[in-house]
Amino acid sequence: MTKVMIVDDDLTTVKLLQTLLELDGFEVSVANRGGDVMALAVKAVPDVFLMDYHLNDMEGVDVLRDLRKTSTFANTPVVMTSGLDVRDEVMAAGASDFLVKPFEPDDLPRLFNALVG
């Protein structure tokens, strides 16, 4: 079972995505603050991250950079999301893919399976 960590501070979005992904057979963990990601990820060991660019305590791209500095998550796929087109910035920081909000949640299982392989 593929493990996904959703990193987003919008609780409505998180609940919707969590429910849909769990129905598709994914194991889902959640971090609502960027500062919590590393500690939660070490426990959950996700196969892929779905991370919002704007978090309430920091920018998701900074969390991405921190993940890329660790041996544990240096190569773990990270899909960044934002309502703004920040594709170039997040891809340069090491994102595996970028989705502009609103995106189609039905596309996530195919994307995650392709990234995790």
N, CA, C and O of each residue as an XYZ file, in Angstrom:
468
protein
N       0.849     -1.188      0.000
C       0.000      0.000      0.000
C       0.890      1.244      0.000
O       1.782      1.390      0.836
N       0.629      2.122     -0.942
C       1.408      3.352     -1.056
C       1.004      4.334      0.036
O      -0.180      4.570      0.279
N       2.019      4.901      0.687
C       1.767      5.863      1.764
C       1.956      7.283      1.247
O       2.993      7.614      0.672
N       0.936      8.121      1.459
C       0.945      9.513      1.026
C       0.874     10.418      2.249
O       0.068     10.182      3.149
N       1.708     11.448      2.291
C       1.566     12.464      3.325
C       1.057     13.736      2.673
O       1.690     14.281      1.769
N      -0.095     14.202      3.141
C      -0.663     15.463      2.679
C      -0.165     16.552      3.607
O      -0.323     16.454      4.824
N       0.436     17.591      3.043
C       0.930     18.725      3.824
C       0.161     19.950      3.351
O       0.453     20.508      2.293
N      -0.825     20.363      4.145
C      -1.700     21.472      3.758
C      -2.384     21.986      5.019
O      -2.740     21.202      5.899
N      -2.569     23.308      5.110
C      -3.227     23.876      6.287
C      -4.723     24.131      6.075
O      -5.403     24.607      6.984
N      -5.236     23.819      4.885
C      -6.669     23.963      4.610
C      -7.347     22.644      4.975
O      -7.272     21.668      4.229
N      -8.006     22.628      6.128
C      -8.558     21.391      6.660
C      -9.627     20.783      5.762
O      -9.752     19.560      5.700
N     -10.400     21.609      5.065
C     -11.420     21.097      4.154
C     -10.768     20.353      2.995
O     -11.199     19.260      2.628
N      -9.740     20.944      2.428
C      -9.001     20.308      1.337
C      -8.383     19.002      1.811
O      -8.457     17.985      1.120
N      -7.781     19.033      2.976
C      -7.130     17.847      3.523
C      -8.131     16.715      3.695
O      -7.862     15.585      3.285
N      -9.273     16.999      4.292
C     -10.275     15.953      4.542
C     -10.772     15.348      3.233
O     -10.911     14.130      3.117
N     -11.038     16.207      2.246
C     -11.503     15.722      0.942
C     -10.452     14.822      0.296
O     -10.761     13.707     -0.125
N      -9.219     15.302      0.217
C      -8.157     14.522     -0.411
C      -7.876     13.235      0.354
O      -7.663     12.183     -0.249
N      -7.876     13.318      1.671
C      -7.625     12.131      2.483
C      -8.689     11.071      2.215
O      -8.365      9.900      2.015
N      -9.945     11.473      2.210
C     -11.039     10.529      1.970
C     -10.921      9.889      0.589
O     -11.023      8.670      0.455
N     -10.706     10.710     -0.435
C     -10.607     10.186     -1.796
C      -9.409      9.247     -1.965
O      -9.524      8.195     -2.594
N      -8.274      9.629     -1.408
C      -7.091      8.783     -1.531
C      -7.249      7.470     -0.768
O      -6.826      6.419     -1.251
N      -7.848      7.521      0.406
C      -8.070      6.295      1.170
C      -9.030      5.369      0.429
O      -8.850      4.151      0.448
N     -10.042      5.928     -0.218
C     -10.966      5.116     -1.022
C     -10.238      4.457     -2.192
O     -10.637      3.387     -2.651
N      -9.181      5.090     -2.668
C      -8.382      4.533     -3.762
C      -7.287      3.595     -3.261
O      -6.473      3.120     -4.053
N      -7.257      3.325     -1.956
C      -6.333      2.341     -1.418
C      -5.010      2.867     -0.906
O      -4.096      2.088     -0.635
N      -4.891      4.178     -0.769
C      -3.661      4.761     -0.233
C      -3.753      4.869      1.282
O      -4.836      5.045      1.840
N      -2.604      4.762      1.940
C      -2.516      5.035      3.373
C      -2.105      6.502      3.492
O      -1.087      6.912      2.936
N      -2.900      7.292      4.220
C      -2.705      8.738      4.241
C      -2.344      9.231      5.637
O      -2.986      8.868      6.622
N      -1.313     10.058      5.706
C      -0.984     10.791      6.923
C      -1.062     12.272      6.575
O      -1.022     12.649      5.404
N      -1.174     13.106      7.608
C      -1.403     14.531      7.386
C      -0.503     15.363      8.282
O      -0.292     15.047      9.453
N       0.025     16.443      7.697
C       0.731     17.471      8.462
C       0.092     18.802      8.085
O       0.036     19.150      6.906
N      -0.384     19.539      9.066
C      -1.039     20.820      8.802
C      -0.087     22.005      8.902
O      -0.435     23.119      8.511
N       1.109     21.767      9.422
C       2.112     22.826      9.562
C       3.426     22.339      8.969
O       3.797     21.175      9.122
N       4.120     23.237      8.295
C       5.410     22.885      7.721
C       6.410     22.426      8.759
O       7.202     21.515      8.518
N       6.368     23.068      9.922
C       7.290     22.734     10.995
C       7.103     21.340     11.566
O       7.987     20.827     12.253
N       5.958     20.718     11.288
C       5.664     19.375     11.803
C       6.031     18.271     10.823
O       6.046     17.096     11.189
N       6.324     18.635      9.590
C       6.490     17.629      8.540
C       7.590     16.629      8.844
O       7.362     15.422      8.763
N       8.765     17.099      9.189
C       9.893     16.181      9.355
C       9.623     15.145     10.438
O       9.838     13.953     10.222
N       9.155     15.587     11.600
C       8.895     14.646     12.697
C       7.809     13.645     12.326
O       7.927     12.457     12.626
N       6.750     14.123     11.673
C       5.667     13.222     11.269
C       6.112     12.288     10.152
O       5.722     11.121     10.133
N       6.922     12.784      9.221
C       7.389     11.963      8.111
C       8.314     10.849      8.583
O       8.277      9.742      8.045
N       9.138     11.131      9.577
C      10.032     10.102     10.113
C       9.214      8.947     10.694
O       9.627      7.791     10.604
N       8.062      9.253     11.286
C       7.181      8.209     11.848
C       6.384      7.503     10.757
O       6.279      6.276     10.767
N       5.822      8.259      9.818
C       4.930      7.692      8.802
C       5.680      7.099      7.605
O       5.168      6.194      6.946
N       6.876      7.597      7.321
C       7.701      7.196      6.181
C       6.864      7.121      4.885
O       6.663      6.041      4.329
N       6.385      8.281      4.419
C       5.567      8.279      3.205
C       6.371      7.927      1.954
O       7.577      8.158      1.877
N       5.663      7.364      0.985
C       6.258      7.059     -0.316
C       6.213      8.279     -1.227
O       6.987      8.386     -2.178
N       5.292      9.203     -0.925
C       5.117     10.412     -1.726
C       4.484     11.494     -0.852
O       3.672     11.199      0.025
N       4.861     12.746     -1.100
C       4.281     13.895     -0.403
C       3.411     14.680     -1.381
O       3.768     14.837     -2.549
N       2.272     15.171     -0.903
C       1.448     16.125     -1.641
C       1.444     17.380     -0.783
O       0.819     17.402      0.278
N       2.143     18.437     -1.233
C       2.411     19.574     -0.364
C       1.972     20.898     -0.985
O       2.292     21.198     -2.135
N       1.236     21.679     -0.203
C       0.831     23.011     -0.625
C       2.017     23.964     -0.521
O       2.863     23.826      0.362
N       2.065     24.916     -1.418
C       3.135     25.906     -1.420
C       3.026     26.858     -0.227
O       4.028     27.175      0.414
N       1.795     27.315      0.067
C       1.590     28.261      1.168
C       1.042     27.529      2.385
O      -0.081     27.026      2.361
N       1.836     27.473      3.446
C       1.396     26.884      4.708
C       1.286     27.997      5.733
O       1.825     29.085      5.533
N       0.590     27.731      6.831
C       0.355     28.804      7.804
C       1.608     29.240      8.551
O       1.656     30.354      9.073
N       2.622     28.382      8.613
C       3.815     28.746      9.377
C       5.070     28.936      8.529
O       6.068     29.467      9.015
N       5.029     28.510      7.273
C       6.184     28.644      6.389
C       5.777     28.290      4.970
O       4.656     27.840      4.735
N       6.671     28.487      4.037
C       6.391     28.122      2.649
C       6.711     26.645      2.441
O       7.724     26.143      2.928
N       5.849     25.967      1.721
C       6.057     24.555      1.433
C       7.361     24.285      0.697
O       7.972     23.232      0.877
N       7.789     25.232     -0.131
C       9.037     25.050     -0.861
C      10.226     24.990      0.105
O      11.223     24.332     -0.190
N      10.132     25.662      1.243
C      11.189     25.562      2.252
C      11.186     24.188      2.912
O      12.244     23.643      3.228
N       9.990     23.630      3.120
C       9.887     22.265      3.646
C      10.493     21.295      2.627
O      11.221     20.373      2.995
N      10.191     21.509      1.367
C      10.747     20.676      0.299
C      12.270     20.708      0.331
O      12.915     19.662      0.252
N      12.837     21.883      0.445
C      14.305     22.006      0.495
C      14.880     21.249      1.696
O      15.922     20.603      1.589
N      14.186     21.337      2.851
C      14.637     20.608      4.037
C      14.582     19.099      3.811
O      15.493     18.373      4.209
N      13.507     18.628      3.169
C      13.389     17.196      2.884
C      14.523     16.728      1.983
O      15.085     15.653      2.192
N      14.854     17.526      0.993
C      15.892     17.156      0.028
C      17.279     17.104      0.670
O      18.185     16.475      0.123
N      17.457     17.758      1.822
C      18.746     17.758      2.528
C      18.934     16.511      3.388
O      20.037     16.260      3.875
N      17.872     15.726      3.581
C      17.970     14.536      4.429
C      18.165     13.296      3.577
O      17.627     13.208      2.473
N      18.923     12.347      4.075
C      19.126     11.113      3.313
C      17.821     10.321      3.206
O      17.581      9.660      2.196
N      16.992     10.384      4.224
C      15.752      9.609      4.227
C      14.788     10.048      3.139
O      14.153      9.204      2.507
N      14.662     11.359      2.904
C      13.662     11.863      1.964
C      14.249     12.598      0.758
O      13.526     13.281      0.033
N      15.548     12.458      0.546
C      16.204     13.156     -0.561
C      15.613     12.790     -1.915
O      15.599     13.611     -2.831
N      15.125     11.556     -2.042
C      14.604     11.090     -3.322
C      13.123     10.749     -3.284
O      12.585     10.229     -4.262
N      12.456     11.032     -2.172
C      11.025     10.752     -2.076
C      10.270     11.748     -2.953
O      10.498     12.953     -2.849
N       9.366     11.261     -3.822
C       8.621     12.180     -4.683
C       7.803     13.191     -3.873
O       7.149     12.839     -2.891
N       7.855     14.449     -4.304
C       7.081     15.523     -3.693
C       6.313     16.235     -4.803
O       6.905     16.784     -5.733
N       4.989     16.215     -4.691
C       4.130     16.935     -5.624
C       3.690     18.213     -4.917
O       2.983     18.161     -3.911
N       4.107     19.347     -5.443
C       3.741     20.639     -4.864
C       2.469     21.154     -5.535
O       2.225     20.894     -6.713
N       1.658     21.895     -4.758
C       0.434     22.487     -5.281
C       0.358     23.952     -4.882
O       0.887     24.351     -3.845
N      -0.307     24.750     -5.713
C      -0.522     26.157     -5.394
C      -1.542     26.732     -6.354
O      -1.716     26.246     -7.472
N      -2.205     27.764     -5.899
C      -3.096     28.520     -6.767
C      -2.326     29.470     -7.664
O      -2.881     30.019     -8.616
N      -1.054     29.664     -7.367
C      -0.167     30.511     -8.166
C       0.734     29.630     -9.024
O       1.027     28.496     -8.646
N       1.165     30.127    -10.147
C       2.064     29.347    -10.979
C       3.506     29.551    -10.501
O       4.210     30.452    -10.955
N       3.912     28.702     -9.588
C       5.271     28.740     -9.044
C       6.055     27.499     -9.489
O       7.001     27.075     -8.826
N       5.640     26.931    -10.623
C       6.233     25.689    -11.135
C       7.764     25.773    -11.211
O       8.456     24.887    -10.710
N       8.287     26.820    -11.826
C       9.733     26.916    -12.012
C      10.467     26.897    -10.681
O      11.489     26.225    -10.540
N       9.948     27.632     -9.706
C      10.600     27.688     -8.389
C      10.608     26.331     -7.704
O      11.648     25.891     -7.214
N       9.448     25.655     -7.664
C       9.371     24.388     -6.928
C      10.123     23.270     -7.651
O      10.697     22.394     -7.004
N      10.124     23.292     -8.977
C      10.862     22.261     -9.704
C      12.367     22.463     -9.492
O      13.110     21.491     -9.361
N      12.811     23.710     -9.459
C      14.220     23.992     -9.201
C      14.624     23.581     -7.788
O      15.779     23.230     -7.545
N      13.669     23.626     -6.856
C      13.942     23.245     -5.470
C      13.904     21.736     -5.252
O      14.246     21.252     -4.173
N      13.486     20.988     -6.284
C      13.503     19.530     -6.166
C      12.159     18.846     -6.181
O      12.078     17.654     -5.885
N      11.094     19.563     -6.516
C       9.777     18.920     -6.599
C       9.767     17.911     -7.744
O      10.474     18.072     -8.738
N       8.961     16.880     -7.587
C       8.819     15.864     -8.622
C       7.783     16.276     -9.655
O       7.874     15.898    -10.824
N       6.794     17.055     -9.215
C       5.752     17.550    -10.108
C       5.079     18.729     -9.432
O       5.278     18.981     -8.244
N       4.282     19.446    -10.207
C       3.570     20.622     -9.699
C       2.160     20.633    -10.269
O       1.957     20.406    -11.462
N       1.190     20.899     -9.405
C      -0.212     20.995     -9.814
C      -0.753     22.366     -9.434
O      -0.600     22.807     -8.294
N      -1.389     23.043    -10.396
C      -2.033     24.321    -10.121
C      -3.410     24.036     -9.545
O      -4.174     23.251    -10.106
N      -3.728     24.677     -8.421
C      -5.063     24.545     -7.823
C      -6.052     25.416     -8.583
O      -5.672     26.505     -9.012
N      -7.274     25.007     -8.771
C      -7.787     23.695     -8.376
C      -7.347     22.632     -9.377
O      -7.319     22.871    -10.584
N      -7.007     21.467     -8.861
C      -6.635     20.345     -9.712
C      -7.682     19.249     -9.548
O      -8.510     19.302     -8.638
N      -7.643     18.289    -10.404
C      -8.616     17.202    -10.393
C      -8.115     16.093     -9.458
O      -7.143     15.414     -9.788
N      -8.758     15.896     -8.297
C      -8.291     14.864     -7.360
C      -8.247     13.465     -7.974
O      -7.458     12.622     -7.547
N      -9.086     13.222     -8.965
C      -9.101     11.904     -9.598
C      -7.794     11.585    -10.314
O      -7.508     10.419    -10.584
N      -6.995     12.610    -10.625
C      -5.714     12.403    -11.306
C      -4.603     11.972    -10.350
O      -3.564     11.481    -10.791
N      -4.813     12.153     -9.045
C      -3.739     11.886     -8.074
C      -3.300     10.426     -8.023
O      -2.095     10.173     -8.022
N      -4.213      9.446     -7.979
C      -3.733      8.055     -7.904
C      -2.799      7.679     -9.059
O      -1.773      7.035     -8.843
N      -3.148      8.073    -10.260
C      -2.315      7.762    -11.425
C      -0.947      8.445    -11.297
O       0.089      7.834    -11.557
N      -0.961      9.715    -10.893
C       0.282     10.470    -10.718
C       1.156      9.838     -9.644
O       2.349      9.628     -9.862
N       0.574      9.532     -8.488
C       1.355      8.936     -7.395
C       1.932      7.590     -7.791
O       3.097      7.307     -7.513
N       1.123      6.752     -8.443
C       1.604      5.441     -8.859
C       2.733      5.564     -9.868
O       3.669      4.765     -9.847
N       2.661      6.550    -10.749
C       3.732      6.768    -11.723
C       5.024      7.218    -11.024
O       6.118      6.797    -11.401
N       4.890      8.069    -10.014
C       6.064      8.583     -9.302
C       6.705      7.531     -8.415
O       7.930      7.461     -8.309
N       5.875      6.712     -7.775
C       6.385      5.719     -6.838
C       6.836      4.475     -7.595
O       7.794      3.806     -7.208
N       6.120      4.178     -8.689
C       6.490      3.113     -9.608
C       6.472      1.761     -9.014
O       6.768      0.782     -9.698
